Amino acid sequence: MTWTLDQIKQKVDSFHQNGQTLNAVYWLLKKYNLKSKNLKGFLFREKAKPDFILMTTEGEFGEPQIIRIPENTFEFPIELMLILIAHEMVHVNQKTTKPYVLDKNEREWQAYYEMNFNILFPQLPEISNFHKKFFAQKGLEYYNRMGEGSELQQKYADQKKQVEDLIASLA
């Protein structure tokens, strides 16, 4: 069965209203093909605020990872929550699939790049231009922390150009 985004939103809202936020997350993982054998599960963290939503991936390299999500995850736009979960799923892969991505700046760069270009998860719905620009700028912050002219910056120079072009197109 093919679901519209509105139907998906209704289903997730129903889960959320019935106190089944984690069931909603697992349902979305399946619906959007975000599952990973290296994901140990989800745990709640403090509630998010409209201007600060924090999700984190926790676990040792090579071990199954836990993603912490706000208990009020689905009080925010589902498109935004999906892309934030996808960001964390990138981290799950980086920390559990060899070669591991050991550099934090590189991990964040790759995850923020995915949020805008959906290479690993092309099936996700579009996010707002505001969020595209915000995440592109966040990615550039991590790119800049890699060190001027470093091997890592050279490795991602073409992607950086794509990100800069995206930001310019959204201005």
Residue pairs with C-beta under 8 A, 6 or more apart in sequence:
3 11
3 31
5 78
5 79
5 125
8 28
8 31
8 78
9 78
11 24
11 27
12 24
12 27
12 28
12 74
12 78
13 74
15 21
15 23
15 24
15 27
15 74
16 24
16 73
16 74
16 75
21 44
21 69
21 71
21 73
21 74
22 42
24 73
24 74
25 42
25 69
25 73
25 85
26 42
28 34
28 78
28 82
28 85
29 35
29 39
29 85
32 82
32 121
32 123
32 124
33 121
33 123
34 85
34 86
34 89
34 121
36 89
36 92
36 93
36 96
38 64
38 65
38 92
38 93
38 95
38 96
38 97
39 64
39 65
39 66
39 67
39 89
39 92
40 59
40 64
40 65
40 66
41 66
41 67
42 66
42 67
42 68
42 69
43 66
43 67
43 68
43 69
44 68
44 69
44 70
44 71
45 54
45 55
45 56
45 68
45 69
45 70
45 71
46 54
46 70
46 71
47 70
47 71
47 72
48 54
48 70
48 72
48 73
48 75
48 76
50 76
53 70
53 76
53 80
53 84
54 70
55 67
55 68
55 69
55 70
55 84
55 85
55 87
55 88
56 67
56 68
56 88
57 65
57 66
57 67
57 68
57 88
57 91
57 92
57 95
58 65
58 66
58 67
58 68
59 65
59 66
59 95
59 96
60 95
61 95
61 96
61 100
61 102
62 95
62 96
62 98
62 100
63 96
64 96
65 91
65 92
65 95
65 96
67 85
67 88
67 89
67 92
69 85
73 81
74 81
77 128
78 125
79 124
79 125
79 126
79 127
79 128
80 127
80 128
80 131
82 124
82 125
83 115
83 124
83 127
83 131
83 135
86 114
86 115
86 118
86 120
86 121
86 124
87 111
87 112
87 114
87 115
88 111
89 120
89 121
90 107
90 110
90 111
90 114
90 120
91 107
91 111
93 120
94 100
94 101
94 107
94 110
94 111
95 101
95 107
101 107
101 110
103 146
103 152
104 142
105 142
105 143
105 145
105 146
105 152
106 142
106 146
106 152
106 156
108 138
108 139
108 142
109 139
109 142
109 143
109 146
109 152
109 156
109 159
112 135
112 136
112 138
112 139
112 142
113 119
113 139
113 156
113 159
113 163
114 120
114 121
115 127
115 135
115 139
116 132
116 135
116 136
116 139
116 163
116 166
117 162
118 124
127 135
129 170
132 166
132 170
133 166
133 167
133 170
136 163
136 166
136 167
136 170
137 167
139 163
140 160
140 163
140 164
140 167
143 153
143 156
143 160
143 163
146 152
146 153
146 156
147 153
153 160
